Amino acid sequence: MLNIALPKGRLGETVYDLFERAGFDCPSIREKSRKLIFENEKTGVRFFWVKPSDVPIYVERGAADLGVAGKDIILEYAPDVYELLDLGLGKCRMAVAAKKDFHDENTKTLRVATKFPNIASTYYEGIGRDIDIIKLNGSIELAPILGLSDVIVDIVETGTTLRENDLEVKANILPISARLIANKSSFRFAADEIGAITEKMKELVKTDD
């Protein structure tokens, strides 16, 4: 039985649809209940719902053999796991945004508000810019509006929230999408099972493209 960690929410439901289409379904997951764990002995899979940012932790520590996490979470937390496949789901981008009239004159330390301090630090180190990271957990867009920061580093999907708050993207950092990840030990000891799932998912991803 392979344990598979799915991210709660809309992305997780879309990801489960992909597993189902690949032949690794679990009908009980469709039932309305507050259960968190669902298994199907016939297909040999056990799914469970967890907070998206917790998926890599479950996989890294072996509570899950497989999981699905956004590239943003993988880069931010750098878990010791194998990244097997880009599922092409949940596509968005990590970007730098600021007030429309803001221009970085590079004359003082740049104040950066973000939920992703590691990603932001890596990006600005790469361009040799001195920054002051301000770690926030929500409503990132407020930071430049209220003068807490000069810019923000955050996920941008449609850009609607930015536009409605008179902000705009100043630079794109990297594309984001959901990735299939595996526990390193499980990858060795359940290579056939994990390989079968990965190959079938890969076929579907190619078809969907």
C-alpha contacts under 8 A as a table, 3 or more apart, distances in Angstrom:
res1	aa1	res2	aa2	distance
1	M	41	E	7.23
1	M	44	G	4.56
1	M	45	V	5.19
1	M	46	R	6.50
2	L	44	G	6.25
2	L	45	V	4.82
2	L	46	R	5.92
2	L	64	A	7.62
2	L	65	D	6.05
2	L	66	L	7.54
2	L	193	E	7.97
3	N	45	V	6.16
3	N	46	R	4.82
3	N	47	F	5.98
3	N	48	F	7.67
3	N	63	A	7.32
3	N	64	A	4.77
3	N	65	D	5.23
3	N	66	L	6.45
4	I	45	V	7.17
4	I	46	R	6.03
4	I	47	F	4.80
4	I	48	F	6.42
4	I	64	A	5.42
4	I	65	D	6.00
4	I	66	L	4.73
4	I	67	G	5.25
5	A	47	F	5.99
5	A	48	F	5.26
5	A	49	W	6.09
5	A	50	V	6.64
5	A	55	V	6.00
5	A	58	Y	7.24
5	A	59	V	7.46
5	A	64	A	5.92
5	A	65	D	8.00
5	A	66	L	6.32
5	A	67	G	4.44
5	A	68	V	6.67
6	L	12	G	5.49
6	L	15	V	7.57
6	L	16	Y	7.56
6	L	47	F	6.84
6	L	48	F	6.01
6	L	49	W	5.02
6	L	50	V	6.24
6	L	52	P	7.60
6	L	55	V	7.03
6	L	67	G	5.93
6	L	68	V	5.83
6	L	69	A	7.99
7	P	11	L	6.86
7	P	12	G	4.71
7	P	49	W	5.82
7	P	50	V	5.36
7	P	51	K	5.64
7	P	52	P	4.36
7	P	53	S	7.96
7	P	55	V	6.62
7	P	68	V	6.73
7	P	69	A	7.00
8	K	11	L	7.27
8	K	12	G	5.31
8	K	13	E	7.59
8	K	49	W	5.45
8	K	50	V	5.63
8	K	51	K	5.61
8	K	52	P	6.20
9	G	12	G	5.41
9	G	13	E	6.49
10	R	13	E	5.22
10	R	14	T	6.35
11	L	14	T	5.11
11	L	15	V	6.10
11	L	89	L	7.53
11	L	90	G	6.31
12	G	15	V	4.93
12	G	16	Y	6.08
12	G	49	W	8.00
13	E	16	Y	5.09
13	E	17	D	6.33
14	T	17	D	5.09
14	T	18	L	6.62
14	T	89	L	7.84
15	V	18	L	5.13
15	V	19	F	6.53
15	V	68	V	7.75
15	V	89	L	7.62
16	Y	19	F	4.97
16	Y	20	E	6.07
16	Y	25	D	7.97
17	D	20	E	4.99
17	D	21	R	6.16
18	L	21	R	5.10
18	L	22	A	6.15
18	L	201	M	7.10
18	L	204	L	7.62
19	F	22	A	4.99
19	F	23	G	6.51
19	F	24	F	5.31
19	F	25	D	6.29
19	F	201	M	7.13
20	E	23	G	5.25
20	E	24	F	5.11
20	E	25	D	4.23
20	E	26	C	7.45
21	R	24	F	7.31
21	R	25	D	7.56
21	R	204	L	7.99
22	A	25	D	7.89
22	A	197	I	7.45
22	A	200	K	5.61
22	A	201	M	6.00
22	A	204	L	7.21
23	G	43	T	7.71
24	F	43	T	5.73
24	F	44	G	7.93
24	F	45	V	6.88
24	F	197	I	7.83
25	D	40	N	7.37
25	D	43	T	7.06
25	D	45	V	7.92
26	C	29	I	5.90
26	C	30	R	7.97
26	C	38	F	6.79
26	C	39	E	6.03
26	C	40	N	5.30
26	C	43	T	7.99
26	C	45	V	7.64
26	C	46	R	7.87
26	C	47	F	7.88
27	P	30	R	5.72
27	P	31	E	7.51
27	P	40	N	7.86
28	S	31	E	5.35
28	S	38	F	6.36
28	S	39	E	7.68
29	I	32	K	7.96
29	I	38	F	5.94
35	K	38	F	7.53
36	L	48	F	5.34
36	L	49	W	5.49
37	I	46	R	6.98
37	I	47	F	5.79
37	I	48	F	4.36
37	I	49	W	6.94
38	F	46	R	5.56
38	F	47	F	5.20
38	F	48	F	6.22
39	E	44	G	7.65
39	E	45	V	5.75
39	E	46	R	4.02
39	E	47	F	6.12
40	N	43	T	5.67
40	N	44	G	5.89
40	N	45	V	5.66
40	N	46	R	6.40
41	E	44	G	4.77
41	E	45	V	6.73
50	V	54	D	6.40
50	V	55	V	6.42
51	K	54	D	5.29
51	K	55	V	6.76
52	P	55	V	5.57
52	P	69	A	6.52
52	P	70	G	7.94
53	S	56	P	7.00
53	S	69	A	7.51
53	S	73	I	6.14
54	D	57	I	5.27
54	D	58	Y	6.50
55	V	58	Y	5.35
55	V	59	V	6.33
55	V	67	G	6.17
55	V	68	V	6.84
55	V	69	A	6.23
56	P	59	V	5.02
56	P	60	E	5.79
56	P	67	G	7.12
56	P	69	A	6.82
56	P	73	I	7.95
56	P	74	I	7.12
56	P	79	P	6.13
56	P	81	V	7.63
56	P	181	I	7.82
57	I	60	E	5.12
57	I	61	R	6.05
57	I	79	P	7.08
58	Y	61	R	5.47
58	Y	62	G	6.13
58	Y	63	A	5.02
58	Y	64	A	5.39
59	V	62	G	5.18
59	V	63	A	6.03
59	V	64	A	4.62
59	V	65	D	5.88
59	V	66	L	6.17
59	V	67	G	6.29
59	V	81	V	7.13
59	V	181	I	7.56
59	V	182	A	6.35
59	V	183	N	5.16
60	E	63	A	7.87
60	E	64	A	7.86
60	E	79	P	6.25
60	E	80	D	5.82
60	E	81	V	5.61
60	E	182	A	7.81
60	E	183	N	5.45
60	E	184	K	7.57
61	R	64	A	7.66
61	R	183	N	7.50
62	G	65	D	6.13
62	G	183	N	6.03
62	G	185	S	7.78
62	G	186	S	7.62
64	A	67	G	6.77
64	A	183	N	7.12
65	D	182	A	5.70
65	D	183	N	5.19
65	D	186	S	5.60
65	D	187	F	7.63
66	L	180	L	7.07
66	L	181	I	5.67
66	L	182	A	4.47
66	L	183	N	6.36
66	L	194	I	7.93
67	G	180	L	5.88
67	G	181	I	5.33
67	G	182	A	6.45
68	V	178	A	6.35
68	V	179	R	5.50
68	V	180	L	4.71
68	V	181	I	6.02
69	A	73	I	6.56
69	A	74	I	6.87
69	A	178	A	5.41
69	A	179	R	5.47
69	A	180	L	6.80
69	A	181	I	7.31
70	G	73	I	5.39
70	G	74	I	6.50
70	G	90	G	7.74
70	G	176	I	6.67
70	G	177	S	5.48
70	G	178	A	4.24
70	G	179	R	5.90
71	K	74	I	5.00
71	K	75	L	6.09
71	K	176	I	5.39
71	K	177	S	5.73
71	K	178	A	6.10
71	K	179	R	6.39
72	D	75	L	5.28
72	D	76	E	6.03
72	D	94	M	7.64
72	D	119	I	8.00
72	D	176	I	6.21
72	D	177	S	7.97
73	I	76	E	5.08
73	I	77	Y	6.02
73	I	78	A	7.88
74	I	77	Y	5.56
74	I	78	A	5.33
74	I	79	P	6.46
75	L	78	A	5.19
75	L	118	N	7.81
75	L	119	I	6.69
76	E	116	F	6.15
76	E	117	P	7.49
76	E	118	N	5.45
76	E	119	I	5.73
77	Y	118	N	7.89
80	D	184	K	7.73
81	V	181	I	6.50
81	V	182	A	5.77
81	V	183	N	5.33
81	V	184	K	5.70
82	Y	181	I	5.46
82	Y	182	A	5.11
82	Y	183	N	6.51
82	Y	184	K	6.19
83	E	179	R	6.73
83	E	180	L	6.11
83	E	181	I	4.46
83	E	182	A	6.54
84	L	179	R	7.21
84	L	180	L	5.47
84	L	181	I	5.49
84	L	182	A	7.00
84	L	198	T	7.28
85	L	179	R	5.58
85	L	180	L	5.11
85	L	181	I	7.31
85	L	198	T	7.27
85	L	202	K	7.19
86	D	177	S	6.99
86	D	178	A	6.25
86	D	179	R	4.62
86	D	180	L	6.52
87	L	177	S	7.16
87	L	178	A	5.62
87	L	179	R	5.56
87	L	180	L	6.81
87	L	201	M	7.74
87	L	202	K	7.63
87	L	205	V	6.12
88	G	91	K	6.52
88	G	177	S	5.75
88	G	178	A	6.31
88	G	179	R	7.82
88	G	205	V	6.89
89	L	177	S	5.57
89	L	178	A	5.36
90	G	176	I	7.55
90	G	177	S	5.15
90	G	178	A	5.88
91	K	157	E	7.44
91	K	175	P	7.37
91	K	176	I	5.59
91	K	177	S	4.50
91	K	178	A	7.37
92	C	155	I	6.82
92	C	156	V	5.92
92	C	157	E	4.66
92	C	158	T	7.93
92	C	175	P	6.11
92	C	176	I	5.11
92	C	177	S	6.51
93	R	155	I	5.58
93	R	156	V	5.37
93	R	157	E	6.50
93	R	172	N	7.11
93	R	173	I	7.33
93	R	174	L	5.78
93	R	175	P	4.30
93	R	176	I	4.97
94	M	153	V	6.94
94	M	154	D	5.57
94	M	155	I	4.51
94	M	156	V	6.12
94	M	172	N	6.29
94	M	173	I	5.37
94	M	174	L	5.38
94	M	175	P	6.28
94	M	176	I	6.73
95	A	153	V	5.58
95	A	154	D	5.72
95	A	155	I	6.26
95	A	156	V	6.55
95	A	169	V	6.54
95	A	170	K	7.49
95	A	171	A	5.72
95	A	172	N	4.35
95	A	173	I	5.08
95	A	174	L	7.18
96	V	151	V	6.61
96	V	152	I	5.63
96	V	153	V	4.60
96	V	154	D	6.74
96	V	169	V	5.80
96	V	170	K	5.48
96	V	171	A	5.08
96	V	172	N	6.29
96	V	173	I	7.15
97	A	151	V	5.63
97	A	152	I	5.32
97	A	153	V	6.45
97	A	154	D	7.77
97	A	162	L	7.94
97	A	167	L	6.52
97	A	168	E	5.35
97	A	169	V	4.21
97	A	170	K	5.15
97	A	171	A	7.06
98	A	102	F	6.36
98	A	144	P	6.47
98	A	150	D	6.63
98	A	151	V	4.63
98	A	152	I	6.34
98	A	167	L	5.29
98	A	168	E	5.76
98	A	169	V	6.67
98	A	170	K	6.73
99	K	102	F	5.37
99	K	144	P	6.74
99	K	145	I	7.20
99	K	151	V	7.69
99	K	166	D	6.22
99	K	167	L	4.43
99	K	168	E	6.31
100	K	166	D	6.53
100	K	167	L	5.46
100	K	168	E	5.75
102	F	150	D	7.79
104	D	110	L	7.95
105	E	108	K	7.87
106	N	109	T	7.46
106	N	110	L	7.61
106	N	129	R	7.73
108	K	130	D	7.89
109	T	129	R	7.90
109	T	130	D	5.27
109	T	131	I	5.11
109	T	132	D	6.48
110	L	129	R	7.73
110	L	130	D	6.32
110	L	131	I	4.53
110	L	132	D	6.01
110	L	149	S	7.99
110	L	150	D	6.47
110	L	151	V	7.78
111	R	131	I	5.76
111	R	132	D	4.78
111	R	133	I	6.22
111	R	134	I	7.09
111	R	148	L	7.87
111	R	149	S	4.83
111	R	150	D	5.15
111	R	151	V	6.53
112	V	120	A	7.93
112	V	131	I	6.63
112	V	132	D	5.98
112	V	133	I	5.02
112	V	134	I	5.83
112	V	149	S	5.61
112	V	150	D	6.20
112	V	151	V	5.16
112	V	152	I	5.33
112	V	153	V	6.91
113	A	133	I	6.06
113	A	134	I	4.53
113	A	135	K	5.92
113	A	136	L	6.51
113	A	140	I	6.73
113	A	143	A	6.55
113	A	148	L	7.85
113	A	149	S	5.83
113	A	150	D	7.90
113	A	151	V	6.45
113	A	152	I	4.71
113	A	153	V	6.48
114	T	117	P	6.13
114	T	120	A	7.49
114	T	133	I	7.38
114	T	134	I	6.39
114	T	135	K	5.40
114	T	136	L	5.69
114	T	137	N	7.75
114	T	140	I	6.48
114	T	152	I	5.64
114	T	153	V	5.10
114	T	154	D	6.12
115	K	135	K	5.79
115	K	136	L	5.36
115	K	137	N	5.60
115	K	138	G	7.48
115	K	140	I	7.72
115	K	153	V	7.63
115	K	154	D	6.93
116	F	119	I	5.52
116	F	120	A	6.16
116	F	135	K	7.57
116	F	153	V	7.22
116	F	154	D	7.24
117	P	120	A	5.08
117	P	121	S	5.89
117	P	133	I	6.55
117	P	134	I	7.93
117	P	135	K	6.57
118	N	121	S	5.11
118	N	122	T	6.09
119	I	122	T	5.21
119	I	123	Y	6.19
120	A	123	Y	5.20
120	A	124	Y	6.26
120	A	153	V	6.37
121	S	124	Y	5.34
121	S	125	E	5.93
121	S	131	I	7.81
121	S	133	I	7.74
122	T	125	E	5.16
122	T	126	G	6.15
123	Y	126	G	5.18
123	Y	127	I	6.78
123	Y	173	I	7.10
124	Y	127	I	5.19
124	Y	128	G	6.02
124	Y	129	R	5.23
124	Y	130	D	7.25
124	Y	131	I	7.35
125	E	128	G	4.88
125	E	129	R	6.05
125	E	130	D	7.60
126	G	129	R	7.84
134	I	149	S	7.61
136	L	139	S	7.96
136	L	140	I	6.68
137	N	140	I	7.47
139	S	142	L	5.83
139	S	143	A	7.84
140	I	143	A	5.76
140	I	152	I	6.84
140	I	154	D	7.61
141	E	144	P	6.63
141	E	145	I	7.07
141	E	152	I	7.19
141	E	162	L	7.14
141	E	165	N	7.34
141	E	167	L	7.92
142	L	145	I	5.17
142	L	146	L	6.03
143	A	146	L	5.51
143	A	147	G	6.09
143	A	148	L	4.77
143	A	149	S	5.30
143	A	150	D	7.83
143	A	151	V	7.83
143	A	152	I	7.45
144	P	147	G	4.91
144	P	148	L	5.73
144	P	149	S	4.78
144	P	150	D	5.38
144	P	151	V	5.99
144	P	152	I	7.26
145	I	148	L	7.64
146	L	149	S	7.92
147	G	150	D	6.98
149	S	152	I	7.20
156	V	159	G	5.72
158	T	161	T	7.94
159	G	162	L	5.29
159	G	163	R	6.28
159	G	168	E	7.83
160	T	163	R	5.16
160	T	164	E	6.12
161	T	164	E	5.19
161	T	165	N	6.36
162	L	165	N	5.25
162	L	166	D	6.23
162	L	167	L	4.76
162	L	168	E	5.88
162	L	169	V	7.96
163	R	166	D	5.01
163	R	167	L	5.48
163	R	168	E	6.40
164	E	167	L	7.54
169	V	172	N	7.29
182	A	186	S	7.10
182	A	187	F	6.32
183	N	186	S	5.24
183	N	187	F	6.04
184	K	187	F	5.08
184	K	188	R	6.71
185	S	188	R	5.34
185	S	189	F	6.35
186	S	189	F	5.10
186	S	190	A	5.34
186	S	191	A	7.21
187	F	190	A	5.57
187	F	191	A	5.10
187	F	194	I	6.72
188	R	191	A	5.27
190	A	193	E	5.53
190	A	194	I	6.09
191	A	194	I	5.27
191	A	195	G	5.69
192	D	195	G	5.02
192	D	196	A	6.08
193	E	196	A	5.21
193	E	197	I	6.47
194	I	197	I	5.25
194	I	198	T	6.10
195	G	198	T	5.08
195	G	199	E	6.08
196	A	199	E	5.33
196	A	200	K	6.30
197	I	200	K	5.33
197	I	201	M	6.09
198	T	201	M	5.14
198	T	202	K	6.00
199	E	202	K	4.96
199	E	203	E	6.28
200	K	203	E	5.16
200	K	204	L	6.46
201	M	204	L	5.16
201	M	205	V	6.17
202	K	205	V	5.10
202	K	206	K	6.24
203	E	206	K	5.25
203	E	207	T	6.23
204	L	207	T	4.97
204	L	208	D	6.07
205	V	208	D	5.12
205	V	209	D	6.24
206	K	209	D	5.18
